[in-house]
Amino acid sequence: MKFNRKNISNLIFVSILVLFFIPNTRGMMQIVLTRIFSFSPGLVDEEERTTIDTYDWKLHGVNTTSINFDTAKGKVVLVNFWATWCPPCIAEMPSLQNLYNEYKDRIVFVFLTDVDDQELNKFMNDKDYYFPVYRSLSEVPKSFVTSPIPSTYVIDKSGTIIIDKRNAADWDTNKVKAILDQLLAE
């Protein structure tokens, strides 16, 4: 069999397809492909933007201090609903950690999960993540849709949701940073 471009391309395609059927590699393949096809999120159209209906939301800090969401009022906020078992969540976590590293002193980050402590701590330690993780202790504000995960929201100082992104995205981009810098300057 002569290896030409078409044969090599078919071989790669079949190899990737086979990897999806092997249970131990399926999750890894989903994560890799999700990272490849994740793009920077865009702004919600101005006429479709909504405002947070309530800031009265109690959050238990898993690896940080517990808070009431009302402490975020008047600040730029990023809220992310995620889980350790979710391939799209895992795919976007490195970019969110990088964003957190750069903006942690200027933006309120709220990462929410229902994963138990043991699994969460193992995941965070294995990946060397240290962003603040919370569990909701009261009803999630109706402004947030928590399914599917990941679901991520960027809220401006006036409480308006300006980014509403479901599924994975690349958060460590110049586009996102320009939006955040503009929100911080307002």
Secondary structure by P-SEA (a helix, b strand, c coil): ccccaaaaaaaaaaaaaaaaacccaaaaaaaaaaaaacccccccccccccccccccbbbbbccbbbbcccccccbbbbbbbbccccaaaaaaaaaaaaaaaaccccbbbbbbbcccaaaaaaaaaaaccccbbbbbccccccccccccccbbbbbccccccccccccccccccaaaaaaaaaaaac
